[in-house]
Amino acid sequence: MSALFEPLKIKDITLRNRIGMGPMCQYSSHDGAATDWHMAHIGAAAMGGTGLIIAEATAVTPDGRITPGCAGLWNDAQVAAIAPVNAFAKSCGAVIGVQIGHAGRKASAARPWDGGAHLADDNGGWPIVGPTGEVFDKDGTRLNKAPTAMSIADIHAMTASFVAAAKRSLDAGYEMLEIHGAHGYLLHSFFTPLVNTRTDAYGGDFEGRSRFMRDTVAAVREVWPDRLPLAVRLSVTDWIDGGLTIEDNIQMAAALRDLGVDMIDCSGGGATPAARASVGTRTADQVGLAAQLRRETGVITAAVGCITDAKQAEKIIASGQADIALMAREHLRDPHVALRMARELGVDPKPHLPQQYGFYMG
Ligand SMILES: Cc1cc2nc3c(=O)[nH]c(=O)nc-3n(C[C@H](O)[C@H](O)[C@H](O)COP(=O)(O)O)c2cc1C
């Protein structure tokens, strides 16, 4: 018996197993619309037995993209481009979700393999926004473009853009919706005191700093069908003094749970250059924090960070540290990681695969 290969029902959706693919920007969209790359990238994981696939950070407005190659859901052409990918993933037995978000003051950057630095407005970039006018990296040369501090009207308009993208996500065939509340992007940058020094209703104490995230989640829950799961990715710690702690995030997760959030995806870091990165070897420490958040809130959680091995993933689920083991980079190394782990754990992979593959598995 494997806990990792037990199905998981969340609302009306059943995952065939507890293996998830974490959201990963592919920087391969055209004007925010999916390309053949997405069919191959998402399709491979769906064919390989992954239970839950969370599609990459998908911007709710054009200026919310991290790079010009990032995905978006602010127009109907983008829905039309991604819908066949989602239909294909579903036909393979995977549940496909999407992470909608806004990159805030980290937007308007070059692709990682082009250096990842902010792009000037006259060189492929665009004006950016944030909780204040403070730049992400004032001492560096990479991400030092100045954002415009959002007005309260801007904040309300942004929540409306999240709602519009949520409706488009449904039209596109996604069955799970994740709001990106991590990694120093817009919603996290409002929540963390490392960035948010506002003195209005959207700053100050926990109530003020969490307001944008809470209001946005509540508005999205109104339009995202009750029968489908809603998730939020949090940076469950900022990793540095003066930043958000696991206790702050437990309080946030409980508030989001009470607003109808079904799952918390427990990531970390990314608020400032000094806060530990959201990708890297030390993300492994996040699994323990995910376990604490699950214990103290009773909410369904996904753990992420350096999960690469079948026994490791099995232990995370069997010991109750998390409900879903999300793997990001391991899916790049091996898109059929679920099939591999089933075989390593002595589990019959057949029920986890489309019949074109499963029929031949002995
Ligand atoms: C290429 C790449 C793109 C990523 N894009 C996103 C993203 O769009 N949204 C997000 O929340 N995290 C993103 N991440 C972070 C991963 O989802 C994950 O949290 C992190 O890589 C740690 O997990 P891992 O050790 O399994 O790779 C990305 C990571 C990689 C490697």
The ligand as an SDF file (V2000), in Angstrom:
LIG
                    3D

 31 33  0  0  0  0  0  0  0  0999 V2000
   11.7060   26.8730  -14.3490 C   0  0  0  0  0  0  0  0  0  0  0  0
   10.9650   27.2020  -13.0940 C   0  0  0  0  0  0  0  0  0  0  0  0
    9.8770   28.0470  -13.1590 C   0  0  0  0  0  0  0  0  0  0  0  0
    9.1390   28.3320  -12.0000 C   0  0  0  0  0  0  0  0  0  0  0  0
    8.0110   29.0900  -12.1130 N   0  0  0  0  0  0  0  0  0  0  0  0
    7.1940   29.2380  -11.0430 C   0  0  0  0  0  0  0  0  0  0  0  0
    5.9090   29.8130  -11.1810 C   0  0  0  0  0  0  0  0  0  0  0  0
    5.4520   30.1400  -12.2850 O   0  0  0  0  0  0  0  0  0  0  0  0
    5.1620   29.9810  -10.0540 N   0  0  0  0  0  0  0  0  0  0  0  0
    5.6100   29.5780   -8.8250 C   0  0  0  0  0  0  0  0  0  0  0  0
    4.9070   29.7730   -7.8310 O   0  0  0  0  0  0  0  0  0  0  0  0
    6.7980   28.9640   -8.6850 N   0  0  0  0  0  0  0  0  0  0  0  0
    7.5820   28.7610   -9.7580 C   0  0  0  0  0  0  0  0  0  0  0  0
    8.7490   28.0620   -9.6290 N   0  0  0  0  0  0  0  0  0  0  0  0
    9.0660   27.4360   -8.3130 C   0  0  0  0  0  0  0  0  0  0  0  0
    8.5900   25.9860   -8.2830 C   0  0  0  0  0  0  0  0  0  0  0  0
    7.1850   25.8830   -8.4270 O   0  0  0  0  0  0  0  0  0  0  0  0
    9.0230   25.3010   -6.9740 C   0  0  0  0  0  0  0  0  0  0  0  0
    8.3740   25.9080   -5.8910 O   0  0  0  0  0  0  0  0  0  0  0  0
   10.5270   25.3170   -6.7470 C   0  0  0  0  0  0  0  0  0  0  0  0
   11.2130   25.0230   -7.9600 O   0  0  0  0  0  0  0  0  0  0  0  0
   10.9620   24.3240   -5.6780 C   0  0  0  0  0  0  0  0  0  0  0  0
   10.5120   23.0280   -6.0230 O   0  0  0  0  0  0  0  0  0  0  0  0
   11.4860   21.9150   -6.7000 P   0  0  0  0  0  0  0  0  0  0  0  0
   12.6350   21.7300   -5.7440 O   0  0  0  0  0  0  0  0  0  0  0  0
   10.6290   20.6890   -6.8290 O   0  0  0  0  0  0  0  0  0  0  0  0
   11.9500   22.4390   -8.0130 O   0  0  0  0  0  0  0  0  0  0  0  0
    9.5230   27.7860  -10.7570 C   0  0  0  0  0  0  0  0  0  0  0  0
   10.6450   26.9490  -10.7020 C   0  0  0  0  0  0  0  0  0  0  0  0
   11.3490   26.6440  -11.8390 C   0  0  0  0  0  0  0  0  0  0  0  0
   12.5170   25.6870  -11.7510 C   0  0  0  0  0  0  0  0  0  0  0  0
  1  2  1  0
  2  3  1  0
  2 30  2  0
  3  4  2  0
  4  5  1  0
  4 28  1  0
  5  6  2  0
  6  7  1  0
  6 13  1  0
  7  8  2  0
  7  9  1  0
  9 10  1  0
 10 11  2  0
 10 12  1  0
 12 13  2  0
 13 14  1  0
 14 15  1  0
 14 28  1  0
 15 16  1  0
 16 17  1  0
 16 18  1  0
 18 19  1  0
 18 20  1  0
 20 21  1  0
 20 22  1  0
 22 23  1  0
 23 24  1  0
 24 25  2  0
 24 26  1  0
 24 27  1  0
 28 29  2  0
 29 30  1  0
 30 31  1  0
M  END
$$$$
